[in-house]
Amino acid sequence: MPQLNPAPWFAILVFSWLVILLVVVPKTTSHMFPNDPSPQSTQTPKTEPWSWPWA
């Protein structure tokens, strides 16, 4: 049965992983985001209770 012969499929698997690891991964890890998030202030805003008019 030809589908049980692993020789061509194993080579395709190995070459596709080599392409992914050597080409795709460095391209995606070197990507820089244009706006880096700035740190938020650590002060918590002052909140006041809201009186409901119907309560």
N, C-alpha and C positions, 0 to 999 in steps of 0.2 A: 504494500500500500504506500503510495508516494507521500501522503501527508505525515507518515511516521518517520520520514527521513529528516533528521534535525539539521543537516549540514547547511542548506541555504537559509533557513529561518534563523539559525543561531548567528550566522554571519550578518544578516540584516539587523538582528537585535543588537549585536555588538557595535556595528557601525552607527546605528541610530543613537545609541547611548553615547558613543564618542562624539558625535556631532552635538548632541545636547550638552554634554559636559564641557566641551572645548569651545563651542561657539555661542550657544544660547545663554548659558549661565554667566559668563563674564560680561556679556552685553547687558543683561538685566541687573547684575549687581553693581555695575559701574554707572547706572542711571542715577542722576542727581535730580532731586525735586527742585523746582524753581523757587518756591517760597517755603523756607523752613519754618516750622511753627515756633513762635516766640513763647517763652515761658509766661504763664499767667501769674498774676499777683497772688500772693498768699493771704491777703487780707480778705476776710469774709464780709460781704455787704451787710449793712444793718437792715434788718427786716422789722417791720412793725405789724402788729395784728390788724386784721381787716374786720371791721364791724359790719356784719350783714344787716341790712335795713329790715329784713323780715324776721330776724331771729329774736 
